[in-house]
């Protein structure tokens, strides 16, 4: 689904990387750069991962201390699901990043990418008891793909992995991490980014609307159910606007127009 069309071969120093892994590395580096471009990056507290093609259960993460706008395909570290470094040094791994991402990669090999952000907007929603309110088309289109995960401190302990997977459920693609941030998953890097972009947009819209201190326009339950059903049919697998299928190539083109192709280095 919508990977970067990259004819380049891995650098000589990384000659052991397969062409399939290199394509995922390029997609993931583009995802980091796009997250920064669209105001969803942080410093060292957030992370995006992608499963490496093949039988080894390895996945790629950003090295701790490298900001999103600095990420390139060759700078990503590679770890296994037990936290062992495959490439890179132990000091480059974010422990919380490993717990959150390995939870999904261990339990759901069908999901290639996991994206986690701490934006002002998604934390504004995450601190509300009612979470994402059914007040906008964006929020309602996401309703049946959205899950919630309760906060019990920073994700530093492996026993949280089971809770994350259980809360996401079999059909979840977006998750509000209460009092913490947001997480999305996808069968491709592009899909995970597209879900996060939509979730972030819905959160920003809600924060903006609630800031007005005016009476809100609540929709009828019938209308809310209709739009949620439209979201399932439109954004889900096989839909005409399936997440990551149509928009990801355009997003990569925009990235290259705005910042050039250095992410592929």
Backbone as JSON, one array per atom type, in Angstrom:
{
  "sequence": "XXXXXXXXXXXXXXXXXXXXXXXXXXXXXXXXXXXXXXXXXXXXXXXXXXXXXXXXXXXXXXXXXXXXXXXXXXXXXXXXXXXXXXXXXXXXXXXXXXXXXXXXXXXXXXXXXXXXXXXXXXXXXXXXXXXXXXXXXXXXXXXXXXXXXXXXXXXXXXXXXXXXXXXXXXXXXXXXXXXXXXXXXXXXXXXXXXXXXXXXXXXXXXXXXXXXXXXXXXXXXXXXXXXXXXXXXXXXXXXXXXXXXXXXXXXXXXXXXXXXXXXXX",
  "N": [[0.84, -1.2, 0.0], [1.0, 1.92, -1.11], [3.92, 2.54, -0.94], [7.1, 4.3, -0.92], [8.32, 5.05, -4.11], [11.29, 4.17, -4.78], [14.15, 4.04, -6.51], [16.72, 3.85, -5.7], [19.65, 2.18, -4.45], [20.65, 0.67, -1.3], [23.13, 2.43, 0.69], [26.66, 1.78, 0.27], [27.86, 1.11, 2.7], [25.82, -0.11, 4.0], [25.33, -2.53, 2.8], [24.23, -4.99, 3.42], [21.55, -4.68, 3.71], [18.41, -5.5, 2.49], [16.69, -4.87, -0.66], [13.95, -4.69, -0.13], [13.83, -4.05, 2.61], [15.12, -1.59, 2.46], [13.26, -0.03, 1.06], [11.22, 0.14, 2.97], [12.63, 1.5, 4.95], [13.01, 3.97, 3.65], [10.34, 4.83, 3.37], [9.69, 5.04, 6.12], [11.52, 6.99, 7.02], [10.57, 9.12, 5.47], [8.08, 9.39, 6.69], [8.76, 10.28, 9.28], [9.86, 12.78, 8.57], [7.63, 14.0, 7.39], [5.89, 14.08, 9.57], [7.18, 16.0, 11.1], [7.02, 18.14, 9.31], [4.29, 18.63, 9.31], [3.82, 19.5, 11.88], [3.82, 17.63, 13.99], [5.89, 16.59, 15.42], [8.3, 15.98, 18.09], [10.76, 16.32, 20.63], [12.71, 14.21, 21.92], [10.89, 12.4, 22.81], [8.94, 11.05, 21.35], [8.01, 8.66, 18.77], [8.28, 6.58, 15.83], [7.72, 3.49, 14.31], [8.65, 0.71, 12.17], [8.01, -2.46, 10.78], [10.5, -4.73, 9.72], [10.71, -6.24, 6.56], [10.46, -9.79, 6.2], [11.41, -12.84, 8.0], [12.37, -12.36, 10.59], [11.35, -10.84, 12.7], [12.17, -8.17, 13.24], [12.35, -4.65, 13.9], [12.29, -1.17, 12.95], [13.45, 1.88, 14.39], [13.63, 5.36, 15.45], [16.83, 6.72, 16.27], [17.63, 7.56, 19.59], [17.76, 10.93, 20.47], [18.08, 11.93, 17.94], [16.41, 14.19, 15.97], [13.12, 14.47, 14.44], [13.22, 15.83, 11.96], [15.74, 15.28, 11.15], [15.98, 12.66, 10.49], [16.99, 10.0, 8.42], [16.94, 7.4, 5.91], [19.1, 5.68, 6.37], [19.82, 6.25, 8.97], [18.21, 5.05, 10.85], [17.69, 2.87, 13.63], [17.83, -0.68, 14.31], [15.98, -3.18, 15.91], [15.19, -6.21, 17.78], [12.21, -8.04, 18.82], [12.62, -8.59, 21.45], [14.11, -6.59, 22.43], [16.77, -6.54, 21.81], [19.62, -5.13, 20.25], [19.96, -4.94, 16.78], [21.1, -3.42, 14.78], [22.93, -0.48, 15.4], [23.47, 1.26, 18.56], [23.01, 0.42, 22.05], [22.54, 2.7, 23.58], [21.14, 4.29, 21.89], [18.46, 3.61, 21.9], [15.14, 4.3, 22.78], [13.62, 3.52, 25.75], [10.84, 3.59, 26.44], [9.76, 3.87, 23.92], [10.42, 1.39, 22.82], [8.8, -0.38, 24.36], [6.13, 0.43, 23.78], [6.0, 0.14, 20.96], [6.94, -2.46, 20.43], [4.92, -3.92, 21.57], [2.8, -3.9, 19.71], [4.12, -4.92, 17.43], [4.88, -7.48, 18.22], [2.45, -8.79, 18.71], [0.85, -8.32, 16.46], [1.62, -9.06, 13.54], [0.61, -8.33, 11.09], [0.41, -5.64, 11.04], [2.35, -3.11, 9.93], [3.45, -0.65, 10.64], [3.82, 1.59, 13.42], [2.81, 4.5, 14.96], [3.51, 7.17, 17.12], [2.6, 10.04, 18.9], [2.93, 13.18, 20.71], [1.2, 15.63, 20.73], [0.09, 19.07, 21.2], [-2.63, 19.29, 20.61], [-3.61, 16.57, 20.54], [-3.1, 15.83, 23.15], [-4.7, 17.67, 24.43], [-7.2, 16.59, 23.88], [-6.82, 14.06, 24.96], [-6.79, 14.48, 27.68], [-9.39, 14.91, 28.35], [-12.31, 13.57, 29.79], [-14.36, 12.58, 28.14], [-13.05, 12.27, 25.78], [-12.52, 12.15, 22.25], [-14.87, 14.06, 20.79], [-18.12, 13.67, 19.2], [-18.38, 15.75, 17.11], [-17.47, 16.73, 14.72], [-17.04, 16.09, 11.19], [-14.59, 14.79, 10.7], [-13.99, 13.6, 13.2], [-16.16, 11.84, 13.48], [-15.89, 10.19, 11.24], [-13.73, 8.73, 12.02], [-14.64, 7.31, 14.16], [-15.3, 4.5, 14.48], [-12.88, 3.33, 14.22], [-11.41, 4.02, 16.36], [-9.79, 3.76, 19.5], [-9.2, 3.6, 23.1], [-6.72, 4.06, 25.64], [-5.84, 3.63, 28.94], [-3.92, 5.67, 31.18], [-1.09, 4.78, 33.02], [1.28, 5.71, 34.01], [4.62, 6.39, 32.65], [5.53, 4.51, 29.74], [7.34, 2.18, 30.53], [7.5, -0.41, 31.35], [7.3, -3.86, 30.62], [4.9, -5.21, 31.03], [2.91, -3.57, 30.2], [2.5, -3.98, 27.55], [0.6, -5.98, 26.91], [-1.8, -4.75, 27.69], [-1.91, -2.58, 25.89], [-2.25, -3.85, 23.39], [-4.64, -5.23, 23.84], [-6.42, -3.11, 24.3], [-6.33, -1.78, 21.85], [-7.54, -3.61, 20.1], [-8.99, -5.79, 17.53], [-9.78, -4.32, 15.28], [-8.92, -1.75, 15.57], [-7.37, 1.3, 14.59], [-6.58, 3.79, 15.33], [-5.62, 5.3, 18.41], [-6.37, 6.93, 21.38], [-4.21, 7.79, 23.83], [-4.81, 8.09, 26.99], [-4.33, 11.08, 28.84], [-1.79, 11.38, 27.78], [-1.15, 11.08, 24.91], [-1.23, 10.12, 21.48], [-1.73, 7.29, 19.29], [-1.22, 5.51, 16.29], [-1.76, 2.88, 13.86], [-0.76, 0.83, 11.05], [-1.06, -1.09, 7.99], [0.86, -0.39, 6.35], [3.48, 2.06, 6.19], [2.51, 4.44, 5.16], [-0.25, 4.19, 5.64], [-0.42, 4.27, 8.47], [0.55, 6.88, 8.94], [-1.43, 8.39, 7.64], [-3.73, 7.84, 9.15], [-2.89, 9.05, 11.56], [-2.63, 11.71, 10.76], [-5.31, 12.34, 10.17], [-6.46, 11.93, 12.71], [-5.07, 13.8, 14.26], [-5.95, 16.14, 12.98], [-8.69, 16.07, 13.62], [-8.5, 16.32, 16.39], [-7.32, 18.87, 16.65], [-9.35, 20.41, 15.56], [-11.37, 20.0, 17.45], [-10.24, 21.09, 19.82], [-10.02, 23.75, 19.0], [-12.73, 24.39, 18.59], [-13.87, 24.07, 21.16], [-12.59, 26.06, 22.49], [-13.92, 28.37, 21.95], [-15.97, 28.98, 23.7], [-18.71, 28.91, 23.22], [-22.11, 27.92, 22.43], [-22.39, 24.53, 21.5], [-22.87, 22.7, 18.45], [-24.57, 19.98, 18.45], [-24.84, 16.81, 16.93], [-27.47, 14.65, 15.73], [-28.03, 11.32, 17.02], [-28.61, 9.58, 14.93], [-27.51, 10.83, 12.66], [-24.82, 10.87, 13.45], [-24.27, 8.11, 13.55], [-24.62, 7.48, 10.86], [-22.52, 8.92, 9.59], [-20.31, 7.72, 10.78], [-20.57, 5.14, 9.73], [-20.17, 5.76, 7.04], [-17.52, 6.48, 7.23], [-16.31, 3.99, 7.84], [-16.79, 2.63, 5.43], [-15.48, 4.23, 3.61], [-12.81, 4.85, 4.46], [-11.73, 2.47, 5.32], [-10.41, -0.85, 4.56], [-10.34, -1.37, 1.12], [-11.95, 0.79, 0.59], [-12.78, 3.81, -1.27], [-11.26, 5.94, -0.49], [-9.27, 4.77, 0.97], [-7.16, 4.63, 3.75], [-3.88, 5.77, 3.4], [-3.55, 4.77, 0.85], [-4.25, 6.38, -1.4], [-3.39, 8.93, -0.62], [-0.75, 8.87, 0.41], [1.38, 8.7, -1.63], [1.15, 11.32, -2.72], [1.74, 12.85, -0.46], [4.43, 12.21, -0.1], [5.48, 13.27, -2.43], [5.03, 15.98, -1.92], [6.71, 16.31, 0.31], [9.21, 15.97, -0.93], [9.2, 18.14, -2.66], [9.23, 20.23, -0.81], [11.4, 19.71, 0.92], [13.3, 18.25, -0.37], [15.09, 15.22, -1.48], [16.63, 14.12, 0.58], [15.93, 12.53, 2.75], [16.05, 9.97, 1.85], [18.62, 9.11, 2.01]],
  "CA": [[0.0, 0.0, 0.0], [1.55, 3.25, -1.15], [5.28, 2.77, -0.48], [7.86, 5.23, -1.73], [8.93, 4.48, -5.3], [12.67, 4.59, -4.63], [15.0, 3.15, -7.28], [18.09, 3.86, -5.19], [20.12, 1.05, -3.67], [21.2, 1.08, -0.02], [24.53, 2.83, 0.63], [27.62, 0.68, 0.31], [28.1, 0.72, 4.09], [24.68, -0.9, 4.44], [25.09, -3.45, 1.69], [23.47, -6.14, 3.89], [20.13, -4.35, 3.74], [17.72, -5.94, 1.28], [15.9, -3.81, -1.31], [12.65, -4.57, 0.55], [14.05, -3.28, 3.84], [15.46, -0.21, 2.11], [12.02, 0.68, 0.73], [10.55, 0.45, 4.24], [13.42, 2.55, 5.58], [12.71, 5.24, 2.98], [8.99, 5.21, 3.79], [9.69, 5.45, 7.52], [12.2, 8.28, 7.09], [9.62, 10.11, 4.95], [7.04, 9.58, 7.7], [9.33, 11.17, 10.29], [9.99, 14.12, 8.02], [6.29, 14.55, 7.22], [5.37, 14.4, 10.9], [7.76, 17.29, 11.45], [6.49, 19.14, 8.39], [2.9, 18.93, 9.69], [3.73, 19.95, 13.27], [3.51, 16.53, 14.91], [7.12, 16.04, 15.99], [8.69, 16.46, 19.4], [12.22, 16.28, 20.71], [13.15, 12.81, 21.97], [9.9, 11.59, 23.52], [7.99, 10.36, 20.48], [8.69, 7.69, 17.92], [7.54, 5.86, 14.81], [8.46, 2.26, 14.0], [8.17, -0.08, 11.04], [8.5, -3.84, 10.75], [11.4, -5.06, 8.61], [10.21, -7.41, 5.83], [11.22, -11.02, 6.43], [10.95, -13.72, 9.09], [13.17, -12.22, 11.8], [10.7, -10.02, 13.73], [12.95, -6.97, 13.53], [11.69, -3.41, 13.51], [13.12, 0.03, 12.86], [13.07, 3.01, 15.24], [14.55, 6.49, 15.42], [17.83, 6.71, 17.33], [17.38, 8.54, 20.64], [18.58, 12.12, 20.32], [17.97, 12.43, 16.57], [15.1, 14.78, 15.81], [12.37, 13.97, 13.3], [13.64, 16.44, 10.7], [17.08, 14.8, 10.84], [15.94, 11.22, 10.21], [17.16, 9.5, 7.06], [16.74, 5.94, 5.83], [20.24, 4.95, 6.93], [20.06, 6.59, 10.37], [17.3, 4.31, 11.72], [18.24, 1.71, 14.32], [17.04, -1.9, 14.13], [15.94, -3.99, 17.14], [14.26, -7.33, 17.72], [11.07, -7.86, 19.71], [13.07, -8.75, 22.83], [14.87, -5.42, 22.8], [18.18, -6.66, 21.44], [20.01, -4.29, 19.12], [20.43, -5.61, 15.58], [22.04, -2.42, 14.28], [22.89, 0.67, 16.28], [23.97, 1.01, 19.91], [22.0, 0.37, 23.1], [22.27, 4.06, 24.04], [20.28, 4.95, 20.92], [17.09, 3.13, 21.97], [14.23, 4.88, 23.76], [12.96, 2.37, 26.4], [9.39, 3.68, 26.31], [9.45, 3.59, 22.52], [10.47, -0.05, 22.61], [7.65, -1.03, 24.99], [4.91, 0.74, 23.03], [6.03, -0.37, 19.59], [7.07, -3.92, 20.42], [3.6, -4.48, 21.91], [2.07, -4.12, 18.46], [4.88, -5.75, 16.49], [4.86, -8.86, 18.7], [1.11, -9.39, 18.64], [0.13, -8.06, 15.2], [2.56, -8.99, 12.41], [-0.04, -7.74, 9.92], [0.55, -4.18, 11.12], [3.74, -2.82, 9.59], [3.92, 0.62, 11.21], [3.2, 2.13, 14.63], [3.18, 5.91, 15.07], [3.14, 7.7, 18.43], [2.88, 11.47, 19.0], [2.51, 13.93, 21.9], [0.96, 17.01, 20.3], [-0.77, 19.86, 22.07], [-4.03, 18.99, 20.32], [-4.07, 15.25, 20.98], [-3.11, 15.82, 24.61], [-5.89, 18.39, 24.84], [-8.3, 15.63, 23.83], [-6.52, 12.92, 25.83], [-7.06, 14.82, 29.09], [-10.84, 15.02, 28.55], [-12.96, 12.3, 30.11], [-15.15, 12.12, 27.0], [-12.17, 12.02, 24.64], [-12.83, 12.8, 20.98], [-16.32, 14.26, 20.77], [-18.73, 13.48, 17.88], [-18.81, 17.09, 16.73], [-17.0, 17.08, 13.38], [-16.98, 14.97, 10.25], [-13.34, 14.06, 10.92], [-14.11, 12.77, 14.4], [-17.13, 10.77, 13.25], [-15.35, 9.23, 10.27], [-12.76, 7.91, 12.75], [-15.23, 6.76, 15.38], [-15.27, 3.05, 14.59], [-11.48, 2.89, 14.18], [-10.75, 4.68, 17.48], [-9.77, 3.08, 20.8], [-8.64, 4.38, 24.21], [-5.8, 3.33, 26.52], [-5.68, 4.38, 30.19], [-2.56, 6.02, 31.56], [-0.61, 4.25, 34.3], [2.69, 6.1, 34.07], [5.4, 6.25, 31.41], [5.52, 3.12, 29.24], [8.69, 1.65, 30.76], [7.41, -1.77, 31.86], [6.83, -4.74, 29.56], [3.55, -5.69, 31.25], [1.95, -2.69, 29.54], [2.3, -4.4, 26.16], [-0.66, -6.7, 26.78], [-2.89, -3.78, 27.77], [-1.96, -1.81, 24.66], [-2.82, -4.69, 22.33], [-6.03, -5.51, 24.18], [-7.22, -1.9, 24.11], [-6.42, -1.48, 20.41], [-8.53, -4.5, 19.52], [-8.68, -6.3, 16.18], [-10.12, -3.38, 14.21], [-8.44, -0.42, 15.89], [-6.3, 1.9, 13.81], [-6.19, 4.99, 16.08], [-5.85, 5.14, 19.84], [-6.06, 8.02, 22.29], [-3.54, 7.38, 25.06], [-5.35, 9.08, 27.92], [-3.35, 11.87, 29.6], [-0.47, 11.05, 27.26], [-0.94, 11.39, 23.5], [-1.99, 9.35, 20.49], [-1.03, 6.2, 18.6], [-1.91, 4.92, 15.14], [-1.09, 1.72, 13.27], [-1.16, 0.61, 9.67], [-0.47, -2.19, 7.24], [1.97, 0.26, 5.66], [3.85, 3.31, 6.83], [1.58, 5.46, 4.69], [-1.54, 4.07, 6.32], [-0.29, 4.76, 9.85], [0.64, 8.34, 8.9], [-2.72, 8.97, 7.25], [-4.61, 7.81, 10.33], [-2.45, 10.05, 12.52], [-2.97, 13.03, 10.22], [-6.74, 12.54, 10.37], [-6.73, 12.04, 14.14], [-4.55, 15.1, 14.68], [-6.86, 17.17, 12.47], [-9.91, 16.04, 14.43], [-8.17, 16.86, 17.72], [-7.13, 20.32, 16.52], [-10.67, 21.01, 15.36], [-12.1, 19.98, 18.72], [-9.65, 22.07, 20.73], [-10.39, 25.07, 18.52], [-14.15, 24.61, 18.82], [-14.15, 24.21, 22.58], [-11.99, 27.3, 22.98], [-14.77, 29.51, 21.64], [-16.92, 29.23, 24.79], [-20.02, 29.15, 22.63], [-22.93, 26.73, 22.39], [-21.94, 23.59, 20.49], [-23.89, 22.15, 17.56], [-24.52, 18.53, 18.58], [-25.54, 16.08, 15.87], [-28.36, 13.59, 16.19], [-27.42, 9.99, 16.99], [-28.79, 8.98, 13.6], [-26.5, 11.42, 11.78], [-23.51, 10.39, 13.9], [-24.11, 6.71, 13.1], [-24.48, 7.5, 9.4], [-21.18, 9.38, 9.21], [-19.37, 6.67, 11.18], [-20.67, 4.08, 8.72], [-19.49, 6.27, 5.85], [-16.09, 6.38, 7.51], [-15.9, 2.58, 7.67], [-16.83, 2.25, 4.02], [-14.6, 5.1, 2.83], [-11.41, 4.83, 4.9], [-11.3, 1.11, 5.59], [-9.84, -1.65, 3.47], [-11.15, -1.42, -0.08], [-12.69, 2.03, 0.37], [-12.21, 4.65, -2.34], [-10.27, 6.81, 0.15], [-8.58, 3.91, 1.93], [-6.05, 5.36, 4.37], [-2.54, 5.45, 2.95], [-3.49, 4.24, -0.52], [-4.28, 7.46, -2.37], [-2.77, 10.16, -0.14], [0.66, 8.75, 0.74], [2.27, 9.15, -2.72], [1.11, 12.77, -2.8], [2.46, 13.39, 0.68], [5.87, 12.06, -0.36], [5.82, 14.28, -3.44], [5.1, 17.28, -1.22], [7.93, 16.31, 1.11], [10.37, 16.17, -1.8], [9.16, 19.53, -3.14], [9.53, 21.16, 0.27], [12.65, 19.45, 1.63], [14.23, 17.48, -1.19], [15.08, 13.76, -1.31], [17.7, 13.71, 1.49], [15.46, 11.49, 3.66], [16.37, 8.66, 1.26], [20.07, 8.87, 2.08]],
  "C": [[0.87, 1.25, 0.0], [2.95, 3.42, -0.62], [5.98, 3.73, -1.42], [8.46, 4.5, -2.92], [10.37, 4.95, -5.35], [13.58, 3.63, -5.39], [16.4, 3.03, -6.71], [18.4, 2.58, -4.42], [20.62, 1.55, -2.32], [22.65, 1.53, -0.17], [25.45, 1.63, 0.77], [27.83, 0.19, 1.73], [26.99, -0.15, 4.64], [24.32, -1.95, 3.39], [24.29, -4.68, 2.11], [21.98, -5.89, 3.94], [19.48, -4.76, 2.42], [17.0, -4.77, 0.63], [14.55, -3.6, -0.63], [12.79, -3.77, 1.84], [14.35, -1.83, 3.52], [14.22, 0.59, 1.76], [11.27, 1.05, 1.99], [11.3, 1.55, 4.97], [13.12, 3.92, 4.96], [11.31, 5.73, 3.34], [8.99, 5.74, 5.23], [10.4, 6.79, 7.7], [11.29, 9.39, 6.56], [8.54, 10.41, 5.98], [7.53, 10.49, 8.82], [9.37, 12.6, 9.79], [8.63, 14.78, 7.84], [5.64, 14.9, 8.56], [5.91, 15.74, 11.36], [7.16, 18.4, 10.6], [5.08, 19.58, 8.79], [2.73, 19.21, 11.18], [3.39, 18.87, 14.26], [4.76, 15.91, 15.51], [7.33, 16.57, 17.4], [10.2, 16.57, 19.45], [12.66, 14.82, 20.73], [12.1, 11.89, 22.56], [8.93, 10.83, 22.66], [8.73, 9.57, 19.41], [7.73, 7.05, 16.93], [8.36, 4.62, 14.47], [7.85, 1.58, 12.79], [8.81, -1.46, 11.1], [9.38, -4.05, 9.52], [10.84, -6.28, 7.89], [11.1, -8.63, 6.08], [10.78, -11.72, 7.7], [11.55, -13.42, 10.46], [12.54, -11.4, 12.9], [11.6, -8.88, 14.19], [12.1, -5.74, 13.18], [12.63, -2.24, 13.67], [12.55, 1.12, 13.74], [14.04, 4.16, 14.99], [15.58, 6.36, 16.54], [17.56, 7.85, 18.32], [18.33, 9.73, 20.47], [18.6, 12.68, 18.92], [16.55, 12.93, 16.34], [14.45, 14.32, 14.51], [12.87, 14.54, 11.98], [15.05, 16.03, 10.29], [17.1, 13.34, 10.37], [16.13, 10.96, 8.72], [17.02, 7.98, 7.09], [17.87, 5.17, 6.5], [20.48, 5.23, 8.4], [19.22, 5.78, 11.34], [18.02, 3.14, 12.38], [17.3, 0.52, 14.13], [17.15, -2.74, 15.39], [15.05, -5.2, 16.9], [13.2, -7.15, 18.79], [11.42, -8.1, 21.18], [13.93, -7.58, 23.29], [16.35, -5.51, 22.52], [18.48, -5.81, 20.22], [20.5, -5.17, 17.97], [21.42, -4.71, 14.84], [21.84, -1.14, 15.07], [23.39, 0.29, 17.66], [22.83, 1.07, 20.91], [21.6, 1.77, 23.55], [21.33, 4.81, 23.1], [18.82, 4.54, 21.02], [16.33, 3.81, 23.1], [13.46, 3.74, 24.42], [11.44, 2.4, 26.27], [8.96, 3.41, 24.88], [9.46, 2.11, 22.24], [9.22, -0.74, 23.16], [6.39, -0.82, 24.14], [4.9, 0.06, 21.67], [6.15, -1.89, 19.54], [5.75, -4.58, 20.78], [2.84, -4.83, 20.65], [2.82, -5.09, 17.56], [4.92, -7.22, 16.92], [3.52, -9.51, 18.4], [0.46, -9.31, 17.27], [1.12, -7.95, 14.04], [1.94, -8.43, 11.14], [0.1, -6.22, 9.89], [2.02, -3.81, 10.99], [4.29, -1.64, 10.38], [3.12, 1.02, 12.43], [3.72, 3.56, 14.8], [2.65, 6.48, 16.38], [3.55, 9.17, 18.51], [2.35, 12.04, 20.31], [2.23, 15.37, 21.47], [0.1, 17.75, 21.32], [-2.23, 19.48, 21.87], [-4.43, 17.61, 20.81], [-3.98, 15.09, 22.49], [-4.29, 16.62, 25.16], [-7.11, 17.5, 24.85], [-8.07, 14.5, 24.82], [-6.81, 13.22, 27.3], [-8.56, 14.97, 29.38], [-11.45, 13.65, 28.81], [-13.71, 11.73, 28.93], [-14.32, 11.92, 25.74], [-12.57, 12.8, 23.4], [-14.35, 12.87, 20.82], [-16.88, 14.13, 19.34], [-19.29, 14.78, 17.32], [-18.38, 17.49, 15.33], [-17.04, 15.84, 12.49], [-15.73, 14.14, 10.47], [-13.47, 13.1, 12.1], [-15.05, 11.6, 14.15], [-16.64, 9.74, 12.24], [-14.37, 8.27, 10.95], [-13.4, 7.06, 13.84], [-15.06, 5.26, 15.52], [-13.87, 2.46, 14.46], [-10.72, 3.33, 15.43], [-10.91, 3.9, 18.77], [-9.14, 4.01, 21.83], [-7.79, 3.48, 25.1], [-5.55, 4.18, 27.75], [-4.22, 4.53, 30.57], [-2.22, 5.45, 32.94], [0.89, 4.53, 34.44], [3.37, 5.89, 32.74], [5.53, 4.77, 31.05], [6.91, 2.51, 29.33], [8.68, 0.19, 31.18], [6.74, -2.67, 30.82], [5.4, -5.22, 29.77], [2.49, -4.78, 30.64], [1.64, -3.15, 28.13], [0.96, -5.1, 25.97], [-1.85, -5.76, 26.83], [-3.03, -2.99, 26.49], [-2.65, -2.6, 23.56], [-4.29, -4.96, 22.59], [-6.91, -4.29, 23.91], [-7.36, -1.53, 22.63], [-7.47, -2.33, 19.74], [-8.21, -4.88, 18.09], [-8.9, -5.29, 15.07], [-9.6, -1.97, 14.46], [-7.33, 0.04, 14.95], [-5.76, 3.16, 14.5], [-6.47, 4.75, 17.56], [-5.45, 6.43, 20.57], [-5.43, 7.41, 23.54], [-3.9, 8.42, 26.11], [-4.23, 9.74, 28.73], [-1.94, 11.75, 29.05], [-0.28, 11.48, 25.81], [-1.79, 10.53, 22.61], [-1.1, 8.32, 19.83], [-1.88, 5.77, 17.42], [-1.09, 3.77, 14.59], [-1.55, 1.58, 11.83], [-0.47, -0.58, 9.05], [0.63, -1.68, 6.32], [2.31, 1.5, 6.46], [2.87, 4.41, 6.43], [0.24, 5.4, 5.39], [-1.46, 4.63, 7.73], [-0.21, 6.28, 9.87], [-0.72, 8.95, 8.58], [-3.72, 8.95, 8.39], [-4.21, 8.89, 11.33], [-2.79, 11.46, 12.04], [-4.45, 13.32, 10.44], [-7.09, 12.73, 11.84], [-6.26, 13.39, 14.66], [-5.46, 16.23, 14.21], [-8.13, 17.23, 13.3], [-9.66, 16.62, 15.82], [-8.0, 18.37, 17.67], [-8.47, 21.02, 16.34], [-11.45, 21.07, 16.68], [-11.55, 21.02, 19.69], [-10.03, 23.49, 20.31], [-11.86, 25.37, 18.81], [-14.49, 24.82, 20.28], [-13.6, 25.51, 23.14], [-12.89, 28.51, 22.78], [-15.76, 29.88, 22.73], [-18.29, 29.63, 24.27], [-20.8, 27.84, 22.64], [-22.52, 25.83, 21.23], [-23.12, 23.04, 19.68], [-23.78, 20.62, 17.59], [-25.36, 17.88, 17.49], [-26.46, 15.03, 16.47], [-27.63, 12.26, 16.18], [-27.51, 9.34, 15.62], [-27.74, 9.52, 12.62], [-25.11, 10.93, 12.15], [-23.26, 8.96, 13.42], [-23.91, 6.64, 11.59], [-23.06, 7.86, 8.99], [-20.13, 8.35, 9.61], [-19.38, 5.51, 10.19], [-20.01, 4.5, 7.42], [-17.98, 6.21, 6.02], [-15.57, 4.97, 7.34], [-15.8, 2.21, 6.21], [-15.8, 3.01, 3.19], [-13.13, 4.89, 3.16], [-10.86, 3.44, 5.12], [-10.8, 0.39, 4.36], [-10.81, -1.75, 2.29], [-11.94, -0.16, -0.35], [-12.02, 2.92, -0.66], [-11.18, 5.63, -1.79], [-9.51, 6.03, 1.23], [-7.31, 4.58, 2.44], [-4.7, 4.85, 3.85], [-2.43, 5.0, 1.51], [-3.4, 5.36, -1.55], [-3.44, 8.66, -1.92], [-1.27, 10.06, 0.08], [1.59, 9.15, -0.42], [2.3, 10.67, -2.86], [1.85, 13.44, -1.65], [3.97, 13.31, 0.47], [6.31, 13.06, -1.43], [5.94, 15.66, -2.81], [6.37, 17.38, -0.4], [9.14, 16.61, 0.23], [10.38, 17.58, -2.4], [9.66, 20.49, -2.05], [10.94, 20.97, 0.86], [13.67, 18.65, 0.82], [14.23, 16.02, -0.83], [16.09, 13.25, -0.28], [17.25, 12.63, 2.47], [15.82, 10.1, 3.16], [17.85, 8.3, 1.35], [20.43, 7.95, 3.24]]
}
